[in-house]
Amino acid sequence: MKRKLLLPAIGIAAAITLAGCAGNENPAASDAASSSSQQPASSAAGSQVSAEHNDADTMFAQMMTPHHKQAVQMSEIMLAKDGIDSGITDLATMIKDAQGPEIQTMTGWLKTWGEPTEMGMEGHGMEGMMTDDQLKELESAQGTDASRMFLESMIEHHKGAVGMAEDEISDGQNPQAIALAEQIVKTQQAEIKKMQDLLAGL
């Protein structure tokens, strides 16, 4: 009899324990879901923009947008040329495909934050930016001269972007902007190394 009574008791105790565990998990999941809905920056989809930002976030987006636009322009100039090494055209395509969407992302942030989407200087004077005359020179250059000019200029351009991104990582507040800055540092440092290798092979 004692054994027969003991087994159901054990089963009941186990059921209570499992119910307790389930009860402990559900509120945590609910809290996480609630927290996620209250903080768009933590959205897994990343489609919502956190309104949380400071002056460093604003400056990062306002400066990096025209900086990216010039990188896309430089890449398009190279892609329009004939006889350019495939390693360089592949790099130009990669830069264009990556930075184009990032421009749209940062412009969207500025609109959400209620900040101006353009700088008065349109990015001129920022570290690594080519002047109008230098861009015209790149457009007219051909072959190895064009490749060398593009690589040397884009290396400096990337270094400028990495510097701005590092400032955002240190001083920014918006989690999405900081995440993009970290991505820029990682991606563009790798591209700098690739461009240095390509330059050495010319």
N, C-alpha and C positions, 0 to 999 in steps of 0.2 A: 504493500500500500504506500509506504513512504516513497519508494522509488517511482511509483506511478504518479504521485502528487508532485514529486520534485521536477519531473520532466516538463509538465505544463508550466510550472513556475519559472523554469529557466527560459522557456519559449517566450513567456510574457515579458520577462526582464529584458530579453534580447530585443523584442519588438519595441519596448519603451526606449531602450538605448538608441535604436535606429531612428525612431521617431524624433528623439532628441537631437540627433546629428542632423537630420533633415531640417528640423526646425531652426538649427543654428545656421544652416547654409542659406536658406531662402531669404531671410532678412538681409544678409550680407549682399546677396545678388541683387535684391531690390534696392538696397542703398547704393550699390555701384551703378545700377541703371539710372536711379534718380540723380546721382551725382553727375553721370555722363550727360543726362538731358539738361542739367542746369549749367554745365560747363561744356559748351560746344567744342572747345579745343581738344577735349579728350575723346571726341567722336571717332569711332574706328574708321568710318567712311572718310573723315576729314573734309566733308563737304561744307560744314558750318564753320564760320570764322569767329574766333574769340574776339570780343570787343576790348578785352584787356590789352592795353598797350601803353608805352611811355614815349618820350621824345626820341630815345635811341631807336625804337622800333620804326617810328615814322621816318626818321632820317635814313635808316637802312633801306626801307622800301622805296623812298623817294630817290635815293642815290643809286641803288642797285638797278632800278628799272631802266634809266637811260644808259647805264653801264652795260647791261645785258643787250639793250637795243643795238648798241654799237658793235658788240660781239657778233650779233646776228648779221648785221650789215657787212662786217668784215668777212664773215663766212660766206655770205651770198656773193660777194665780189669774187672770191676764189672759186666758188662753184660755177660761176659764169664763164670762167676761163677755160681754154683748151690746153691740153698737154701738161696738166698738173698731175703730179704723182698721186696715185690712188690712196696712199697713206695720209696725204694732206687733205684730199677731198673727203675721205672718210671721217677725218677729224672735224673738218668744217661742218659736215652734215650732223655729226654727233653734237657739236656745240649748238647749232641752230635748233635741232630737235629738242634739246634739253632746256635751253634758255628761253625759247619762245613761250612755252607754257608757264614758266616761272614769272615772266613778265605779266601775263594775265593774272596769275595768282597774287602777285604783289599789288597790282592795280586794284584788284578786288578788295584786298585788305584795306587799302587807303580809303576807298569809297565807304566801306563798312565803318571805318574809324572816323569818318567825317573829316578826313585830312585831304589837302590838295594832292592831286595825283601827278602833278608836274612840278619840276623845279624851274625857277626863273632862268638858270644858266643851262638847263637841259644837260647837265652832267659835265659840261666842259670845265676843264681844270682839275677834274678828279684824277687820282693816281691811275696811270696806265691808259688813260684815254688818248686816242689819236686826234690830232688836229684835222681840220677840214682839208688843209693842204696835203697832209700825210695820207688821208683817205683817197684823195685824187691821185696821188702818186702810186698808191697801191692799185687803183683801178687801171692805171696806164701801164703798169709793170707787167712783164710776161715771163713765163718759164721759171727758171731757177731764181731769178731776181725777185719775182713775185712771191715765190714760195718762201724765200729767205726773209723778205720783208714781213710777210704774214706771220710766220712763226716767231720772229723776234718781237713783233708788235703784240701778238696775242699772248706771249709769255708774260710780258710786262702788264698787259691788260688783266690777265688772270691773277697776277700777284696783287694788283690793286683790288680786285674783287675779294681775294682771300683776306686781305687786310681789313676791308670793310666788314666782312662776315665775322672775323674774329672780334671786332669791336662790338658787333651785335650780340655775340655769344656772351661777352663780358658784361655788357650794359643793358641789354634788352630785357623786356618783361613778357612780351607775348610768346607763349610756348610754340606756336606754329612758326613764327618768324625765326625764333632761335633754332628750331629744328631745320628750317630751310638753310639757315646760315651754316649749320654743322654739315649739311649735305654739300653745300657749295665748297666749303673748305676741303672736304674729302675728295670730291669729284675733280675740282680744278687743280689741286695739288698733283693728282694722278695725271691729269692732262698736261700740266707743265712738264712733268718728267717725260711724257711721250713726245712732246714737242721738242724738248732738248735733244732727245734721241734722233728725231727726224732731222733737226737742224744739223746735227753732227754728221749725218749721212748725205748731206747735199754736196 
